[in-house]
């Protein structure tokens, strides 16, 4: 089992703002559909490793991005420890 962290947002606009802010930083994350275990509604979530969560949270706060929720989930291991992530670089 691997742990992944998810940030959810009240609107798609806030999710896009989060991605735009993090695109300038050298952090690993991925925008994904909100997992069913978090919510049955549609929407985007930012997925990251637990060790990057606090730094990402600080970037979002500094950028005035509204975060609806934060979740840490244990999930079945994927093909590789970082296979669900990709680095965003500007």
Secondary structure, 3 states (H helix, E strand, C coil): CEEEEEEECCCHHHHHHHHHHHCCCCCEEEEEECCCCCCCCCCEEEEECHHHHHHHHHHHHHCCCCCCEEEEEEECCCCCCCCCCEECCC
